[in-house]
Amino acid sequence: MSFTPLIFTKKWTDPAAFPTHETHENRVREDMQCLFDEIASHFNTFLNNELLATNIPFSPTSGQIESTNVQSAIEFVYSSLQGITLGQIPDGSITTIKLDTDAITKEKILNGEVVTSKLDDGAVTEDKLASDAVTRNKIKDGEVVDGKLASLSVGTSNIKNFAVEENKIASNAVTNGKIKNGEISWDKFSDQLKNSVQKQHKKINVTLASGAQTWTVQATGVTATCDLFLGPKTDDVTYGDTYFDQWSNCGIRCVSQGADTLTFKSRSATTANVVVNVLIFE
């Protein structure tokens, strides 16, 4: 509802309502009092009816205060404030919509209150993890697969003693340079090699010239089928180390044998001559 406007029933400008000449005193007094009485009546009606809070209109706010008069709006606000005292808010009264964006800072979160269920899937990214934060106890057994290891990441100190078994060693991986001098004992020889070693043998030397990767050299006494044992002449006082380094680092090996000839190949060209000891077994 709205307030009723004041409208006079008569106008002083109307000669019929208020004649200029009036001979009766009572009529003159009534005419003079008429408009004052109408003002008083309208004002008293306003005080007694329209000025009441239940009759004063209120424009509702959708979703917040739906009241249409001042009385109900005041009662709504009063009920909303029930229980709120200075410095105290009723439990459960602050809802999500009442919180401003970025209102909750880390200082407002009690220690230990951010639990697993409050973290979104994939929320902990790499830059949120401190250095050395992922310890071995946090890695599930069997989860460090080959693709997670960087090249050359497994060093000598990271391999458990006696952990490298036979099936972990690639074919032809153990070269002459990897065998410690004096470590091949008699029981490590095959029966065939033992028989060959026990046969009569002779020793010759051949020289592989520097700067090549293939050599076919004269080797008197060698046949296509005889057993051979070959290796760099490491007992040479002056050049023994050089022969060994060239043999090992360049990957020199004998690839074929024939009547009084031997053919050698290497992975890379040599940078110095290499003298090779050749044991020929009958």
C-alpha positions as a Markdown table, in Angstrom:
| # | Residue | x | y | z |
|---|---|---|---|---|
| 1 | Met | 0.0 | 0.0 | 0.0 |
| 2 | Ser | 1.0 | 3.7 | -0.3 |
| 3 | Phe | 0.2 | 6.8 | 1.8 |
| 4 | Thr | -3.1 | 8.5 | 1.1 |
| 5 | Pro | -2.5 | 12.0 | -0.3 |
| 6 | Leu | -4.3 | 15.0 | 1.4 |
| 7 | Ile | -7.1 | 16.3 | -0.9 |
| 8 | Phe | -9.5 | 19.1 | 0.3 |
| 9 | Thr | -13.2 | 18.6 | -0.3 |
| 10 | Lys | -13.6 | 22.3 | -0.9 |
| 11 | Lys | -11.5 | 25.1 | -2.3 |
| 12 | Trp | -11.4 | 28.7 | -1.2 |
| 13 | Thr | -11.3 | 29.7 | -4.8 |
| 14 | Asp | -14.7 | 28.2 | -5.3 |
| 15 | Pro | -17.4 | 30.9 | -4.8 |
| 16 | Ala | -20.1 | 28.3 | -4.4 |
| 17 | Ala | -18.3 | 26.5 | -1.6 |
| 18 | Phe | -17.1 | 29.7 | 0.1 |
| 19 | Pro | -19.2 | 32.7 | -0.8 |
| 20 | Thr | -17.7 | 36.1 | -0.3 |
| 21 | His | -20.6 | 37.6 | 1.4 |
| 22 | Glu | -22.1 | 35.6 | 4.4 |
| 23 | Thr | -24.6 | 37.1 | 6.8 |
| 24 | His | -24.6 | 34.3 | 9.3 |
| 25 | Glu | -21.7 | 34.3 | 11.7 |
| 26 | Asn | -21.9 | 30.5 | 12.4 |
| 27 | Arg | -21.6 | 29.8 | 8.6 |
| 28 | Val | -18.6 | 32.1 | 8.4 |
| 29 | Arg | -16.9 | 30.3 | 11.3 |
| 30 | Glu | -17.8 | 26.9 | 9.8 |
| 31 | Asp | -16.3 | 27.9 | 6.5 |
| 32 | Met | -13.1 | 29.2 | 8.2 |
| 33 | Gln | -12.8 | 25.9 | 10.2 |
| 34 | Cys | -13.6 | 23.5 | 7.4 |
| 35 | Leu | -10.2 | 23.2 | 5.8 |
| 36 | Phe | -8.4 | 23.0 | 9.2 |
| 37 | Asp | -10.7 | 20.2 | 10.3 |
| 38 | Glu | -10.0 | 18.3 | 7.0 |
| 39 | Ile | -6.2 | 18.7 | 7.7 |
| 40 | Ala | -6.6 | 17.5 | 11.2 |
| 41 | Ser | -8.8 | 14.5 | 10.2 |
| 42 | His | -6.4 | 13.5 | 7.4 |
| 43 | Phe | -3.3 | 13.8 | 9.7 |
| 44 | Asn | -5.0 | 11.8 | 12.6 |
| 45 | Thr | -6.0 | 9.1 | 10.1 |
| 46 | Phe | -2.4 | 9.0 | 8.9 |
| 47 | Leu | -1.1 | 8.7 | 12.5 |
| 48 | Asn | -3.6 | 6.0 | 13.5 |
| 49 | Asn | -3.5 | 3.9 | 10.4 |
| 50 | Glu | -1.1 | 4.6 | 7.6 |
| 51 | Leu | 2.0 | 5.4 | 9.9 |
| 52 | Leu | 1.8 | 2.0 | 11.5 |
| 53 | Ala | 4.8 | -0.2 | 10.6 |
| 54 | Thr | 2.5 | -2.9 | 9.3 |
| 55 | Asn | 1.0 | -0.5 | 6.8 |
| 56 | Ile | 4.2 | 1.3 | 5.7 |
| 57 | Pro | 5.2 | -0.3 | 2.4 |
| 58 | Phe | 8.7 | -1.9 | 2.0 |
| 59 | Ser | 10.3 | -2.8 | -1.3 |
| 60 | Pro | 11.5 | -6.4 | -1.0 |
| 61 | Thr | 15.1 | -7.5 | -2.0 |
| 62 | Ser | 14.9 | -10.8 | -3.9 |
| 63 | Gly | 16.7 | -13.6 | -2.2 |
| 64 | Gln | 17.5 | -11.6 | 0.9 |
| 65 | Ile | 14.5 | -9.7 | 2.5 |
| 66 | Glu | 11.2 | -10.7 | 0.9 |
| 67 | Ser | 9.1 | -8.5 | 3.3 |
| 68 | Thr | 6.6 | -6.0 | 1.7 |
| 69 | Asn | 6.1 | -3.8 | 4.8 |
| 70 | Val | 8.4 | -2.2 | 7.4 |
| 71 | Gln | 7.0 | -4.2 | 10.3 |
| 72 | Ser | 7.8 | -7.6 | 8.7 |
| 73 | Ala | 11.2 | -6.3 | 7.4 |
| 74 | Ile | 12.1 | -5.3 | 10.9 |
| 75 | Glu | 11.0 | -8.6 | 12.4 |
| 76 | Phe | 13.0 | -10.5 | 9.7 |
| 77 | Val | 16.2 | -8.5 | 10.5 |
| 78 | Tyr | 15.5 | -9.0 | 14.2 |
| 79 | Ser | 15.2 | -12.7 | 13.9 |
| 80 | Ser | 18.4 | -12.8 | 11.8 |
| 81 | Leu | 20.2 | -11.0 | 14.5 |
| 82 | Gln | 18.9 | -13.2 | 17.3 |
| 83 | Gly | 21.8 | -14.6 | 19.3 |
| 84 | Ile | 24.4 | -12.3 | 17.8 |
| 85 | Thr | 26.2 | -10.3 | 20.5 |
| 86 | Leu | 29.3 | -8.2 | 20.4 |
| 87 | Gly | 32.2 | -10.4 | 19.3 |
| 88 | Gln | 30.1 | -13.6 | 19.0 |
| 89 | Ile | 28.3 | -15.2 | 16.0 |
| 90 | Pro | 26.1 | -18.2 | 16.4 |
| 91 | Asp | 27.5 | -21.6 | 15.3 |
| 92 | Gly | 26.9 | -22.4 | 11.7 |
| 93 | Ser | 25.6 | -18.9 | 10.8 |
| 94 | Ile | 28.4 | -18.0 | 8.4 |
| 95 | Thr | 27.7 | -19.8 | 5.1 |
| 96 | Thr | 29.7 | -20.0 | 1.9 |
| 97 | Ile | 27.9 | -17.2 | 0.2 |
| 98 | Lys | 28.8 | -14.9 | 3.1 |
| 99 | Leu | 32.5 | -15.3 | 2.6 |
| 100 | Asp | 34.2 | -12.9 | 0.2 |
| 101 | Thr | 36.6 | -14.2 | -2.4 |
| 102 | Asp | 40.1 | -14.8 | -1.0 |
| 103 | Ala | 38.7 | -14.1 | 2.5 |
| 104 | Ile | 40.3 | -17.2 | 4.1 |
| 105 | Thr | 44.1 | -16.8 | 4.3 |
| 106 | Lys | 46.6 | -19.4 | 5.5 |
| 107 | Glu | 46.8 | -17.7 | 8.9 |
| 108 | Lys | 43.1 | -18.4 | 9.4 |
| 109 | Ile | 43.5 | -22.2 | 8.9 |
| 110 | Leu | 44.2 | -24.2 | 12.0 |
| 111 | Asn | 47.4 | -26.3 | 11.8 |
| 112 | Gly | 46.6 | -29.9 | 10.7 |
| 113 | Glu | 43.1 | -29.0 | 9.4 |
| 114 | Val | 43.8 | -29.4 | 5.7 |
| 115 | Val | 43.2 | -33.2 | 5.3 |
| 116 | Thr | 43.5 | -35.4 | 2.2 |
| 117 | Ser | 39.8 | -35.2 | 1.4 |
| 118 | Lys | 40.0 | -31.4 | 1.1 |
| 119 | Leu | 42.7 | -31.6 | -1.7 |
| 120 | Asp | 41.4 | -31.8 | -5.3 |
| 121 | Asp | 42.8 | -34.6 | -7.5 |
| 122 | Gly | 46.0 | -33.4 | -9.1 |
| 123 | Ala | 46.2 | -30.3 | -6.9 |
| 124 | Val | 49.7 | -31.0 | -5.6 |
| 125 | Thr | 51.9 | -30.0 | -8.5 |
| 126 | Glu | 55.7 | -30.3 | -8.8 |
| 127 | Asp | 56.4 | -26.7 | -7.8 |
| 128 | Lys | 54.4 | -27.3 | -4.5 |
| 129 | Leu | 56.8 | -30.1 | -3.4 |
| 130 | Ala | 59.9 | -29.0 | -1.4 |
| 131 | Ser | 63.3 | -30.3 | -2.5 |
| 132 | Asp | 64.0 | -33.7 | -1.0 |
| 133 | Ala | 60.3 | -34.0 | -0.1 |
| 134 | Val | 59.7 | -37.4 | -1.7 |
| 135 | Thr | 61.5 | -39.9 | 0.4 |
| 136 | Arg | 61.9 | -43.6 | -0.3 |
| 137 | Asn | 59.0 | -44.4 | 2.2 |
| 138 | Lys | 56.7 | -42.3 | 0.0 |
| 139 | Ile | 57.4 | -44.3 | -3.2 |
| 140 | Lys | 55.3 | -47.4 | -3.6 |
| 141 | Asp | 57.3 | -50.6 | -4.0 |
| 142 | Gly | 58.0 | -51.4 | -7.7 |
| 143 | Glu | 56.9 | -47.9 | -8.9 |
| 144 | Val | 60.4 | -46.7 | -10.1 |
| 145 | Val | 60.3 | -48.0 | -13.6 |
| 146 | Asp | 63.0 | -47.8 | -16.3 |
| 147 | Gly | 61.4 | -44.7 | -17.9 |
| 148 | Lys | 61.8 | -42.7 | -14.6 |
| 149 | Leu | 65.6 | -43.2 | -14.4 |
| 150 | Ala | 67.7 | -40.5 | -16.0 |
| 151 | Ser | 70.6 | -41.5 | -18.3 |
| 152 | Leu | 73.7 | -42.5 | -16.2 |
| 153 | Ser | 71.7 | -42.0 | -13.0 |
| 154 | Val | 72.6 | -45.4 | -11.4 |
| 155 | Gly | 76.2 | -45.1 | -10.2 |
| 156 | Thr | 78.5 | -47.7 | -8.7 |
| 157 | Ser | 77.6 | -46.7 | -5.2 |
| 158 | Asn | 73.9 | -47.3 | -6.0 |
| 159 | Ile | 74.3 | -51.0 | -6.9 |
| 160 | Lys | 73.9 | -53.4 | -4.1 |
| 161 | Asn | 76.9 | -55.8 | -3.6 |
| 162 | Phe | 76.5 | -59.0 | -5.6 |
| 163 | Ala | 73.3 | -57.6 | -7.2 |
| 164 | Val | 74.6 | -57.9 | -10.8 |
| 165 | Glu | 73.7 | -61.5 | -11.8 |
| 166 | Glu | 74.6 | -63.4 | -14.9 |
| 167 | Asn | 71.4 | -62.6 | -16.8 |
| 168 | Lys | 72.0 | -58.9 | -16.2 |
| 169 | Ile | 75.3 | -58.9 | -18.2 |
| 170 | Ala | 75.0 | -58.4 | -21.9 |
| 171 | Ser | 76.7 | -60.7 | -24.3 |
| 172 | Asn | 80.4 | -59.8 | -25.0 |
| 173 | Ala | 80.2 | -57.2 | -22.2 |
| 174 | Val | 83.1 | -58.6 | -20.3 |
| 175 | Thr | 86.2 | -57.6 | -22.3 |
| 176 | Asn | 89.9 | -58.3 | -21.6 |
| 177 | Gly | 90.3 | -54.9 | -20.0 |
| 178 | Lys | 87.6 | -55.7 | -17.4 |
| 179 | Ile | 89.3 | -58.9 | -16.1 |
| 180 | Lys | 91.8 | -58.3 | -13.3 |
| 181 | Asn | 95.2 | -59.8 | -13.9 |
| 182 | Gly | 95.6 | -63.2 | -12.3 |
| 183 | Glu | 91.9 | -63.6 | -11.7 |
| 184 | Ile | 91.2 | -66.3 | -14.2 |
| 185 | Ser | 91.9 | -69.5 | -12.3 |
| 186 | Trp | 92.2 | -73.0 | -13.8 |
| 187 | Asp | 88.7 | -74.0 | -12.7 |
| 188 | Lys | 87.3 | -71.2 | -14.9 |
| 189 | Phe | 88.6 | -72.8 | -18.1 |
| 190 | Ser | 86.3 | -74.9 | -20.2 |
| 191 | Asp | 87.2 | -78.5 | -20.7 |
| 192 | Gln | 88.0 | -77.7 | -24.4 |
| 193 | Leu | 90.3 | -74.9 | -23.4 |
| 194 | Lys | 92.0 | -76.9 | -20.8 |
| 195 | Asn | 92.7 | -79.5 | -23.4 |
| 196 | Ser | 94.0 | -76.9 | -25.7 |
| 197 | Val | 96.2 | -75.3 | -23.0 |
| 198 | Gln | 97.7 | -78.7 | -22.2 |
| 199 | Lys | 98.7 | -79.2 | -25.8 |
| 200 | Gln | 102.0 | -78.1 | -27.1 |
| 201 | His | 101.9 | -74.4 | -28.1 |
| 202 | Lys | 104.2 | -71.7 | -29.4 |
| 203 | Lys | 104.1 | -67.9 | -28.9 |
| 204 | Ile | 104.5 | -65.2 | -31.6 |
| 205 | Asn | 104.0 | -61.5 | -31.7 |
| 206 | Val | 102.2 | -59.5 | -34.4 |
| 207 | Thr | 102.1 | -55.7 | -34.8 |
| 208 | Leu | 99.0 | -53.7 | -35.6 |
| 209 | Ala | 100.0 | -50.5 | -37.3 |
| 210 | Ser | 98.7 | -47.2 | -35.9 |
| 211 | Gly | 95.8 | -45.3 | -37.5 |
| 212 | Ala | 93.8 | -48.2 | -38.9 |
| 213 | Gln | 90.6 | -50.1 | -37.9 |
| 214 | Thr | 91.3 | -53.4 | -39.8 |
| 215 | Trp | 94.5 | -55.4 | -40.1 |
| 216 | Thr | 95.5 | -58.6 | -41.9 |
| 217 | Val | 99.0 | -59.6 | -40.6 |
| 218 | Gln | 101.5 | -62.4 | -41.1 |
| 219 | Ala | 101.2 | -64.9 | -38.3 |
| 220 | Thr | 103.5 | -67.9 | -38.9 |
| 221 | Gly | 102.2 | -71.1 | -37.5 |
| 222 | Val | 98.5 | -70.1 | -37.5 |
| 223 | Thr | 96.0 | -72.3 | -39.2 |
| 224 | Ala | 92.3 | -71.9 | -40.0 |
| 225 | Thr | 91.4 | -74.4 | -37.2 |
| 226 | Cys | 94.0 | -74.1 | -34.5 |
| 227 | Asp | 93.2 | -72.7 | -31.0 |
| 228 | Leu | 94.5 | -69.2 | -30.3 |
| 229 | Phe | 94.9 | -67.1 | -27.2 |
| 230 | Leu | 95.5 | -63.4 | -28.0 |
| 231 | Gly | 96.1 | -60.2 | -26.0 |
| 232 | Pro | 98.2 | -57.0 | -25.9 |
| 233 | Lys | 101.9 | -57.4 | -25.0 |
| 234 | Thr | 101.5 | -55.8 | -21.5 |
| 235 | Asp | 104.8 | -57.1 | -20.3 |
| 236 | Asp | 106.7 | -54.6 | -22.5 |
| 237 | Val | 108.4 | -52.3 | -20.0 |
| 238 | Thr | 108.1 | -49.2 | -22.3 |
| 239 | Tyr | 104.9 | -49.6 | -24.3 |
| 240 | Gly | 103.0 | -52.2 | -22.3 |
| 241 | Asp | 100.4 | -49.7 | -21.0 |
| 242 | Thr | 100.0 | -48.1 | -24.4 |
| 243 | Tyr | 99.3 | -51.5 | -26.0 |
| 244 | Phe | 96.8 | -52.3 | -23.3 |
| 245 | Asp | 95.0 | -48.9 | -23.6 |
| 246 | Gln | 94.8 | -49.1 | -27.4 |
| 247 | Trp | 93.5 | -52.7 | -27.3 |
| 248 | Ser | 90.8 | -51.9 | -24.7 |
| 249 | Asn | 89.8 | -48.4 | -25.6 |
| 250 | Cys | 89.6 | -49.1 | -29.4 |
| 251 | Gly | 87.9 | -52.5 | -29.0 |
| 252 | Ile | 90.5 | -54.5 | -30.9 |
| 253 | Arg | 89.6 | -58.2 | -31.6 |
| 254 | Cys | 90.5 | -61.0 | -33.9 |
| 255 | Val | 87.8 | -61.7 | -36.5 |
| 256 | Ser | 89.3 | -64.4 | -38.6 |
| 257 | Gln | 92.3 | -66.7 | -39.0 |
| 258 | Gly | 93.8 | -68.5 | -41.9 |
| 259 | Ala | 97.1 | -70.2 | -43.0 |
| 260 | Asp | 99.7 | -68.0 | -41.4 |
| 261 | Thr | 97.4 | -65.0 | -41.3 |
| 262 | Leu | 95.2 | -63.2 | -38.7 |
| 263 | Thr | 92.7 | -60.5 | -39.3 |
| 264 | Phe | 91.8 | -57.9 | -36.6 |
| 265 | Lys | 89.2 | -55.2 | -36.4 |
| 266 | Ser | 88.5 | -52.4 | -33.9 |
| 267 | Arg | 85.6 | -50.0 | -33.1 |
| 268 | Ser | 87.8 | -47.0 | -33.7 |
| 269 | Ala | 91.1 | -46.2 | -35.3 |
| 270 | Thr | 94.2 | -46.6 | -33.1 |
| 271 | Thr | 96.6 | -43.8 | -32.4 |
| 272 | Ala | 99.6 | -45.9 | -31.7 |
| 273 | Asn | 101.1 | -49.3 | -32.8 |
| 274 | Val | 99.8 | -52.3 | -30.8 |
| 275 | Val | 102.0 | -55.4 | -30.3 |
| 276 | Val | 99.8 | -58.5 | -29.8 |
| 277 | Asn | 100.9 | -61.7 | -28.1 |
| 278 | Val | 99.6 | -64.8 | -30.0 |
| 279 | Leu | 99.6 | -68.2 | -28.4 |
| 280 | Ile | 99.2 | -71.0 | -31.0 |
| 281 | Phe | 97.9 | -74.4 | -29.7 |
| 282 | Glu | 98.2 | -77.5 | -31.8 |
